[in-house]
């Protein structure tokens, strides 16, 4: 369909520019991301605490409320994933402790982490006793079996 093609083309830079700036800041702009090992390829400053992350997010996101839109929320979550080296607690620290829309960035980062690592490294109290646990587990298992078959 040709719905809003011109509008989307005109606004495409609002997606490309922040993502390109992010990749450059992490020295990933010349890396084939499909072949990259995130914890080996991405470059972070030696000191990258809460204040440094907030400052970085504002430079990439144009000084807005970090995590408040679909582009920067994904970039912040991806930044947390790249920097956590597979450590759940570090992912939570990076994705959820910042001066922006941290519940959104935390959810997205958690989804990224889960897609890669499953529950590995996640404290059981974060998922075992949640509301509708059995239903959610069953649906997740069914979706997995649809995609990969039952083994």
ZIHU-V682123 format. One line per field, one symbol per residue. phi: phi as a letter, one per 30 degrees, with the letter a starting at -180 (. if undefined). burial: 1 if it has 16 or more other ideal C-beta (glycine too) atoms within 10 Angstrom, else 0. A space follows every 50 residues. Layout:
phi = ???
burial = ???
This chain:
phi = .cdhddddddceddcdddddddeddchcdccdddcdcedccdcbdecbde dddeddedddciiddeidbdddddddddedddddhiceddededdccadb dddddddddddeeddcciceiceeddbdcddieddddddddddddddcid b
burial = 00000000000000000110111011010000000001000101000000 00100111011000011000111111111111110001001111110101 11011101110110001000010000000000000000000000000000 0
